Amino acid sequence: MSFPRYPEYKDSGAKWLGEVPTYWTIRKCSYIGRLFGSESIPEDMVSSEEGGIPFLKVASLSSDSTNVISWDWYVSEQYHGTLRPAKHFVVFPKRGAAIFLNKVNVVNCKAVIDPNLMGWEILGHNVTEYFAYTLKCRVLSELADVSTVPQINNKHVAPERFPVPPIEEQQKIADFLDHETAKIDTLIHEQKRLIELLKEKRQAVISHTVTKGLDPDVPMKDSGVEWLGDVPAHWTVVRVAALYTEAAEQGTPQLPVLRVSIHHGVSDRELSEEESDRKITRIEDREKYKTVRPGDLVYNMMRAWQGGFGAVLVDGLVSPAYVVARPQDRTLSRYVEMLLRTTYAIEEMRSRSHGITDFRLRLYWDKFKTMKIVAPPLRERELIMERIDHFMKQSGALEKEARTLIKLLQERRSALISAAVTGKIDVRDWKPRADESAFDAEVQQPETEITA
């Protein structure tokens, strides 16, 4: 898809805008519309029950769609706040990490907004949707004060200059972007759904393989363990303590400190702070860590029920707060990790954890070691892990392709918005195509067929 440029341009005087069509004007934000916020609202005035005045929270905003299309919260009709916004306005976060997500939405009804949000009521006959796209193009984080807690206030936004085309052209640009970004958003949604389906299929295939084996005709038996159900008759059902003993070997300083992730298990090297999914606090004296060996099974007592465990692949160190289970057979732990990642096993570990709340639950070794698991013969375990590794490689490649496509589509979406609202492309003669079903994304979608 390509569009012509305007015949003539002029310098906008704003660095982020560059040149704009000659006949467009440039206006400060405060001249285009009224900026407003909201005072704190009493908790007893806010409810998730439908009724009253819609109340928009930061979490309700979308990074993709420009319009807010649903409401989860309402303010009682008895609320008489003085900063009630208009029926049609732009809304965006003014405080916190949400600023970096660049969530700029349009509200199409009378509503009350969260104190962490700012509204921009577009005045006159100017088109609200056009200026929502323009503000989104400006990038909120570039306007914010990020020296402490990221925040935006009137002094950051009011003097900002925005391009103002004629009213009819504003509407044309808004219609064009609504139409074209909706198609891109549909493709993005499809890829996100594909990723979710891949995750679901991974979980189902792994769960079936590690509890039922590879032979669909093998005789089965009742395991006697509720979360396991029926298992192949020749497999052994045994307590963890029969296969593992707790280890607390003092740390060896030259070894790398390994991380245990709820998503990826145990790392195979020492990760930097940027690579870690959580903030790293390292102990200077590495002898206070626990040494782990290939084949060990390690878990974080507070996060085991969330998936915070894994098989160790290299010599290394782990937090002294972790439990290290050392196996009699070092080929066992990769299989056991897959077994423990099944939904029912996770719930079993949760039920064995102790604590007042979920955030304080701890799975102690004394409880974990009495948990019953199933162990196939060695050769069968190897075949199971080969099948899972092959499946994970296929699935992972498809997920990577889908994420790459999402990134490309998001970049294309941003570029299209920027080009349209700043006049770099001329869409005055644009019309929706008759063959919309033939929309060409200009990128290849990955095939979704994988074999288990």
N, C-alpha and C positions, 0 to 999 in steps of 0.2 A: 504494500500500500504506500503510495507516494502522493504528496500534495505540493502545489506550487508555492512559491514565496510571494509576499506582497510586492508590488512594483517599486515602492520607495520606503526607505527607513530613515529614522533619526536616532540620535543618541538619547537614551531615556534619562541619563543622569544618575541612574541607579546601577551599581556594579553587577548586582545579581540578575538584572534584566537585560543589560546590554542594549542593543538597538531594538526599537519597536516600530511598527508601521507609522508613517509620517503623521497621519491624521488622528492617531490615538492620543489621549491625554494621560498625564501621570498625576495621581492624587495621593495624598497621605491617607492612611487607614482611617484616621479620626474624621476626615472629611467625607469619606465614603459611607461610614456607618458609625453606630454608637457601640462602644465597648462597655460591657457590664459584667459583674460577678454575682455571687450569691452569698448571703450571710449564712452562718451555721443554722441548721434546722434541728429542732428538738427531736430526739430519737423516737419519742412516742407519737410523732406526727408522720413518721415514715413507715410504710408497710409494703409487704410483697403481695398483699391481697389487692386484686383489681378494684379500681374505684378511685375517686379523688382526682388530683392533678398529677399527670405523669412526672416522675422525678428521675432525671438522668444522672447516672453515676459514671465515673471515669471508666470503669470496667465495661460499661455498655457500649462504648465507642468502638468503631471498627477501623482497622488499618487499611482494609481493602475498599469496601463500599464507602461512598461519600455520604449516603443518607442513613440516618438512624431509623430503623424500620420496626423495632419492637421495644417494649417497655417491660421491665421486671419489677419496678418499684413505683410507688405512688405516695403522694403527700396528701394528708387529710385536707378536705375542703375548709376545715377550720383554721388552716394556716393562712396568716395574713402578712406574709413577708413583703417588704417594700421593693425588693429587687426582682419582681416577677418579670421574666423576659417576654418578648413579643411572640407571635405565633409562627414566625418564619425567620430563622437566624442561623448563623454559623456558630458552632461550638467546638472548643479544643481544650486540652489540658493545660493548666497553668502552673502545675507543681508536680514534682516527682518524676519517676522513670518513664511514665507514659509519654512525656514530651518527646523522648527519643524514638517512639513508635510512630510519630507524626500523624496522630489520629485527628483528622479534621472532618467533621460531619455536619450535615444540615438537619435541623429540627423543623418539622413541618406542622407543629401544633403548639398550643400554649403549654408551657412546661416550666417546672422548677429545676434548676441545675445544682449539682453538687458544688460546695464551696471550692473544690479543687479544679473546677472548670471555669472557663471564661467564655462569654458569649459576644458575638459581633452581629448586631442588628443592621442589616444593609438598608440604607435610606433611599428615598425617592423611588424611581422606577428601575433602579439597577437590579441586576439579576443575582440573587443570593447564591445560586449554585455556581455561577461563574467565579465569584469571589472566593467560594470555598475551595475550588480547584486552584485558584491563584495562591491562596494562603498555603495550601498543601505543597504547592510547587516551591514556595519560599523556604520551606524546611524549618519547623519550629525550633529544633535544637540550636540552629544558628542565631536565633533571636534571644534564647534563654540565657540567664545568668547561671552558670554551672560551677561557680566557685565553691559552693557548699551543696545544699539541696537544690537540684535544678528547678528554676522557677521563671515564670514569665509574668510581667504585670503591664499595666497601661503604658508606662514609659518605654517599654521595649517595643510594643506593637504600634501604638498611636502614631509615631512619626514615620513608620515604614511607608514607602511609596509603592503603589501598585498601578499596573496599566489599566486604563479605563477605555475600552472600545465603545462605539455607539451601542445603545440598548439592544437593537435588533441583532447586532453582531455578538454581544455578550450571550444572548439566548442561543444563537446558532452554535457558538463554541461549547456552551454547556450541554446542549442537546447532542452534539457530536461526541463529547467526552463521555456523557452518560451511556451512549450507545456503544461506543468502542471499548470503554473500560469494562462494561458489563460482560462483553464477550471474552475479554481477557480474564476477568474474574471467574467466569465459568470454567475456563481451562485450568486456572489455578486451583479452583475447588476440586476439579476432577483429579488433578495430580495429588492433592492432599488426601482425597478419598482413597486413591490408589495406595498411598503410603499406609493409610490406616488398614486397608484390606490386606496388604502384605504383612503387617504386624500381626493381624488376627490369624492369617494363615500360618505364619511362623509359629505362633503360640499353639495352634491346633495340631500342626504336624509334629512339632517337638513333643508336645504332651502325649500324643498317641504313640509315637515311636519309643519314647523312654519308658512307657508303662505297659505297652502291648507288644512291642517288638516289631520285627519286619515281616514275619510270616503270618498272613491272615488266617491260615488253616491250623496253626499250632494249638494243641489242647490248652485250655485255660483252667485256672483254679481261683477260688476265693482267697484273696490275700489275707483276709482277717483284719485288714486295716481299712477303715472307712474311706480315707482320702485316696487310697490306691485302687480300691475296687478289685476286679478280676485281673490277674496277671498270668503270663505263660506258666504252665504247670511245672516246668523244670527250673524256673527262676527261684532264687532264695530270698525270702523275706527275713530281714534281720535288723536288730537295733543298730543305730549309728555306733554305739560303743563297742560293738563286735568288730568293726572295721577301722575305727579311728581311736586315737588317744590324744588328749590335749597336750600341746607342746608350748613351752615358754622359754625357748632358747635365747640367750642374751644377744643383743644386736652386735653385728660386726661392722665397724665404722666405714669400711670401704664399699659396702654394698649399697645399691640404690634404694631409696624409699619408694615403695609401691603404693598406689592408691586403690581403694576398693570402691567401685561405682555401682549404683543400683541398676544402671543400664548396661554397663560393659564388663562387669566383674573386676578382676584384678589386672592392673596394668602390667605390661611387660618391660617397663622402664620407669625411670623417675620423671615425672611430669613437671613442667613449669607451671607457674601460677596461671598463665594465660590458657594453658591446655586443660587445666583442671575444671571440673564442673562445679566445684565449691572452693571457697577460700581456703588456702593452705596455711596451716600454722605448724611449722616444723620445730622439733626439739633439737637444740644445739648438740647435746650429748647423744650421739647415735647409739651408744651402748644401752640406752634406755628403751630402744625399740626392740621388737621381737624379730628374730631371724626366721625367714621362711625358705623352704626348699621346693623345687619343682615337684608337683604332685600333692602338696599340702592343700587343704581346704581352709579358707580364711573367711570369717564373717565379722561384720560390725554389729556388736550386740544391740545397738539402738536402731539399726536399720535393716537387720536381717529379714524382717517380715515385709520389707519393701523391696527386697532384692539385693541388699548390700552384702553380697558374698561372692565367692568365686574360687576357681582352681588356680593355683600358682604355676606359672610357666618358667620362671627364672629365679635364681637365687636373689634374695632381696630382704628388705626390712619392712615391717608394718607397724602401725600404731600399737603401743602397749595396751590400748583399750580394746583391741580386736582379739577375737578368739582364733587360735591356730589349731586346726585338727589335722594330725599327722596320720596318714593311712598305712596299713600294712602293705597294701599294693598300690604303688604310685601311679598305676594306669587307671585308677578308679575315679579320681576326683573330677575329671572333666565330664564324665557321665553323670556323677552325682550332682554336679552343678546344674546340668540341664534338667535333671529330675526335680531338684529343689526349686527351679524357676517355673514349674507348672503352677497353675492357679490354685489348685487344691493344696499343694505342698506349702505355698506361701501362706495360705490361710491356717494351715496346721502349725506353722512356725509362729504365726501371730497369736494363736490360742495358747501357745506354750510360753509366750513372753509375758513379763510382769511389769506393771506400771500403772499409775493413776490415769494417765491419758495416753493417746496414741504417740504423742511426741516424747513420752518418757518410757515407752515400752522397751524392755531389755530381754534378750534371749540369752540366758546363762547356759554355760556348758552342761551343768547338771540336768537341765531340762532338754537341751538339744540332744544329748547323748542317748536319751531313752526313746527318741523318735524312731519309728520303724520306717525303713526304706526297702527297696527291692534291688537285688544285684544279679544281673544276667551273668552267664559264663564269660570269661575273658574274650574269646574270639567273637562272640556275639556283641559284646560291648564295643569292640573295635569296629565291627561292621555298622553298628548303630551310629557311632560317632562319625564314621566316614560318610554315611548318608546325610546326617545332620549338617556336617561341614559343607558338603556339596550343595545342599538346599540353601544354607545360609549364604553361600557365595553367590548363588543365582539371585536370591531375594535381595541381598545387599546391593548387587549391581543394578537391579531394577530400581531400588529405592534411591540410589545415588543419581541415576538418570532422571528420576522424577523430581528430585530436589534441584538438580541443575536446571531442569526445565522451568520449575517454579521461579528460580532466581532470574532466568532470562525473561520470563513473562513479566515479572515485577519490574525489572529494569526497563523493559519496553513500555510498560504502563506509565512509569514515571517520566520517561522521555517523551511520550505522546502528550501527556498533560502539560509538561514544560513547554513543548513546542507550540501547542495550541494557545495557551493563555498568555504567552509572551509574544505571539505574532510571528514566530519563526516559520509557521506554515499557515497557509490561507485556506480555511475550510468554509468560506462563505458560499461556495457552490456545492458543498457536500450534501448528498442525499443517501439515506439507507439503501443498501443493495437489495434487490429483489430476492437474490439467492443466498440469504443469510446462512442457511444450513451449510453452505460451501465455504464458510469463513476459513481462510488460510492463516494459520498461526505462524507460518514461516519457520516453524521448528517442528521437528519430528517427535511425536509422542512415543514413549517406549512401549514395546510389546509387554503384555501382562502375563503371558503364559509361562508358568514355571512348573517343574516337576519335583515331587517330593522324593 
